[in-house]
Amino acid sequence: MIVLLMLCAFGGLFARSSVGLAVRLAEMIGSFSENDKIAWQGRLMWRMPIKSQLQKERGFWDVTWAWISGSQKEQEVQALAGYLFNMYIFSAAQGRLPQQLDLSFTGVLDPLENIAGGYQAQEIKSLYADEKEDVKKHLTRLFKNKLGVSYNQQDKQNDAREEKFLQILQNSSLSGKRAFYVANKAVLPAQQASQEIKQALQEKLAGCIDGSAICTYEQIDVFDMMDRKSGAARRDYFYRPAVQECDACAYSYCKRACLNPQQNYAGWTVDGLYRLHARPKQNKFLMPAQGKAFLSVDGKKYAPWHYHAAALFRLKKDGQYTLLVQDPFLFEEPVPLAVWAEKFLAGDTLFYAYPFQRQEKIESQFLRIPTDQLEALKQGKPVKIGGIMYAPYPVYSAD
């Protein structure tokens, strides 16, 4: 009898271990409510922690040494494992695998987005084939540390699942380059956020752009063919008030939250920060979901946009989370990610969510206007800062 029980136990254990990891993850959350599934997905997402340190640009020798020492490849292998881990978690929580990444999967690309120097989907797929053993070692640690779940490195079902994840990555890129997200109303419900949360977020972010800072743009080494005397290249500097630049505003909002990550927003705290970009897939300019031009909050037409940027806040409270977008160009107050995405023409808009990091190169472009130049700034005239003349940044007409 004892032998029989041992055999039964062993048989049950063997049968259990033969079940694919994706099935076991699905079973873990099968009885959860929808809110609990979202909470589970949110807590276990593999992502970079919010840091307030200013990131310096890597120099030529830093980049070269990273390749020579092999540290760059190690970083890419870890990032690949992080992406695969995220896909296991998100697909289990949502009970589906998409053909390409939609906005309900926002966050799965975080590990890849943090690869120094960027990445290409095609190269990541090749990396998996070349470094599969090391990738699986990292996956083993992630599942053990994050979930207490055993990951079988020899399980062919895992291989097949991971190949699908890599194909989704490929499907979510143009020409095998950086992957993007698409809007899908059917699977991206507008997560409800109370007016109290919105108001708290709005109040804490007030004053991020005070109108006296400018974001500068530098066009390097423009050769002046008409300059017969010197025959030298020149640099043209352009400025645009930060309050008129969507990316500058998005960066400033994220920076404010980044510097005080424990800030309380009506009981919610920041769990993730993103610079959210919308870009056209085929057209030269972004197309609105309705009409021919994007409209400001007071109904005025904007000039055509090559891209648009906003700040995306991932807020958490008691195991729950919500994704809110701060975009003063299109909304009076923070709105759920799904609501923001509805402003853009579906099928022709690609969305990118870049995990926020303070960057020296970007912050060096924020200059404060000297008092004696403020009037010129208000009138849209050239301003002189530190001996350099900045011309107003050229923009298209709304008509």
KETIVO-878350 format. One line per 3 residues: for each residue x, y, z of C-alpha. Coordinates in steps of 0.25 Angstrom, whole numbers, m for minus. Layout:
# residues N
X,Y,Z  ...
END
This chain:
# residues 399
0,0,0  11,10,4  18,6,m9
5,9,m17  4,22,m10  18,26,m14
16,22,m28  3,30,m29  10,42,m23
22,41,m32  12,39,m44  5,51,m40
17,59,m38  23,54,m52  9,58,m59
10,72,m52  24,75,m56  20,71,m71
10,82,m71  15,94,m79  18,106,m71
8,115,m78  m3,105,m74  2,105,m59
2,121,m59  m12,121,m65  m17,111,m54
m10,120,m44  m20,132,m47  m31,124,m53
m41,127,m41  m36,141,m40  m46,153,m42
m43,162,m53  m37,173,m44  m29,162,m37
m23,158,m50  m19,172,m53  m13,174,m40
m5,161,m41  0,165,m55  4,179,m49
11,174,m37  20,164,m45  24,172,m57
39,171,m59  43,186,m61  54,196,m57
52,203,m44  49,218,m45  62,225,m43
65,240,m41  79,240,m44  83,248,m57
88,238,m68  100,243,m75  102,240,m90
112,229,m93  125,233,m100  131,225,m111
141,218,m102  130,214,m93  122,208,m104
134,201,m110  138,195,m96  124,190,m94
125,182,m107  139,177,m104  137,173,m90
124,166,m94  116,174,m84  107,179,m95
103,165,m99  100,161,m85  91,173,m84
84,169,m96  82,154,m91  76,159,m78
67,169,m86  62,158,m95  59,149,m83
52,160,m76  43,162,m89  40,147,m89
36,147,m75  27,159,m77  20,152,m88
18,139,m80  12,148,m69  3,157,m77
m2,146,m86  m6,138,m74  m13,149,m67
m21,153,m80  m23,139,m85  m19,142,m99
m7,144,m108  m8,156,m118  m4,155,m132
4,168,m129  6,176,m116  m6,185,m113
m7,195,m102  m13,186,m92  1,179,m92
8,193,m89  21,190,m81  25,177,m87
36,184,m95  42,191,m83  54,182,m82
57,183,m97  55,198,m97  66,199,m86
77,193,m95  88,204,m96  88,208,m111
74,202,m114  70,189,m120  64,183,m133
54,172,m132  61,164,m143  74,164,m135
67,160,m122  61,148,m129  75,144,m134
80,146,m120  70,136,m115  75,126,m124
90,129,m121  89,130,m106  77,121,m102
84,114,m91  88,127,m84  74,133,m87
68,121,m80  77,123,m68  72,137,m66
57,132,m68  60,121,m57  64,132,m47
53,141,m50  42,131,m49  48,126,m36
50,140,m30  37,146,m35  27,135,m34
34,124,m27  31,115,m39  40,105,m45
44,108,m60  49,95,m67  60,99,m77
58,86,m85  43,87,m87  40,88,m102
27,94,m99  34,106,m93  43,107,m106
30,107,m114  24,118,m106  36,127,m106
37,126,m121  23,131,m122  26,142,m112
38,146,m122  29,145,m134  19,155,m127
31,164,m125  35,163,m140  20,166,m144
20,178,m135  32,185,m142  34,191,m156
45,185,m164  50,177,m152  53,190,m144
48,195,m131  35,189,m126  22,197,m124
8,196,m118  m5,198,m125  m19,202,m120
m29,191,m119  m42,196,m112  m47,182,m111
m37,178,m101  m33,191,m95  m44,196,m86
m44,210,m80  m39,207,m66  m47,216,m57
m40,226,m49  m47,235,m39  m47,250,m40
m39,250,m27  m27,243,m33  m28,252,m46
m29,265,m38  m17,260,m29  m8,257,m40
m12,270,m47  m9,278,m35  5,272,m32
9,274,m46  5,288,m47  16,298,m50
25,287,m57  26,297,m69  27,311,m64
28,318,m78  42,324,m75  49,311,m79
52,308,m94  55,295,m101  66,297,m111
69,290,m124  82,289,m131  84,287,m145
99,283,m146  109,286,m158  99,292,m168
108,296,m180  105,310,m185  107,308,m200
105,323,m202  116,327,m192  128,328,m202
137,336,m193  138,326,m181  134,313,m188
131,308,m174  120,300,m168  112,306,m158
102,302,m146  88,308,m146  81,308,m133
66,309,m131  57,310,m119  43,308,m116
36,311,m103  35,298,m95  20,300,m92
18,299,m107  26,286,m108  19,273,m105
32,265,m102  37,276,m93  25,276,m85
24,260,m84  39,260,m80  36,271,m69
24,264,m63  32,251,m62  44,258,m56
35,264,m45  29,250,m41  43,244,m43
49,253,m33  39,250,m22  34,235,m25
27,234,m12  18,245,m14  4,242,m10
m7,244,m21  m20,243,m13  m14,230,m7
m8,225,m20  7,225,m23  15,225,m36
19,210,m40  24,214,m54  27,226,m63
27,226,m78  29,236,m89  18,232,m98
19,235,m113  9,234,m124  15,233,m138
9,231,m152  10,217,m158  9,222,m173
5,237,m174  15,248,m172  7,254,m161
m2,248,m150  m17,247,m153  m27,250,m143
m39,240,m141  m49,250,m144  m47,262,m154
m35,267,m161  m27,274,m150  m24,271,m135
m31,282,m126  m27,288,m114  m35,288,m101
m41,301,m105  m44,297,m119  m33,303,m127
m26,295,m138  m12,290,m137  m2,290,m148
1,276,m153  9,267,m144  20,258,m149
18,251,m135  12,254,m122  17,252,m108
10,251,m94  14,246,m80  8,232,m76
7,230,m61  6,216,m55  m1,218,m41
m3,207,m31  m11,205,m18  m14,193,m10
m9,183,m21  m17,191,m32  m12,200,m42
m17,210,m53  m10,216,m65  m13,231,m66
m8,240,m77  m4,255,m75  m6,262,m88
m10,277,m87  m10,278,m102  m22,270,m103
m29,269,m90  m32,278,m78  m28,267,m68
m21,253,m67  m29,242,m75  m28,227,m75
m18,222,m86  m30,216,m94  m37,230,m95
m24,237,m99  m22,226,m110  m36,229,m116
m31,243,m121  m23,236,m132  m27,229,m144
m27,215,m142  m19,206,m151  m10,217,m155
m4,221,m141  8,214,m134  10,216,m119
23,215,m112  25,215,m97  39,218,m93
42,216,m78  46,229,m73  60,232,m69
66,246,m67  76,248,m78  87,259,m78
86,261,m93  71,265,m92  72,273,m79
84,281,m85  74,286,m96  65,293,m85
71,307,m83  65,318,m75  63,331,m83
70,344,m77  61,354,m72  65,364,m83
61,354,m94  47,350,m88  40,360,m97
46,355,m110  42,341,m106  28,345,m104
28,352,m118  34,340,m124  47,348,m128
62,343,m127  68,342,m114  82,342,m109
87,333,m98  101,331,m94  106,338,m107
98,329,m116  87,334,m124  74,325,m125
64,327,m135  49,323,m133  47,308,m137
39,308,m150  26,301,m150  15,298,m160
2,306,m161  m10,299,m156  m17,302,m170
END
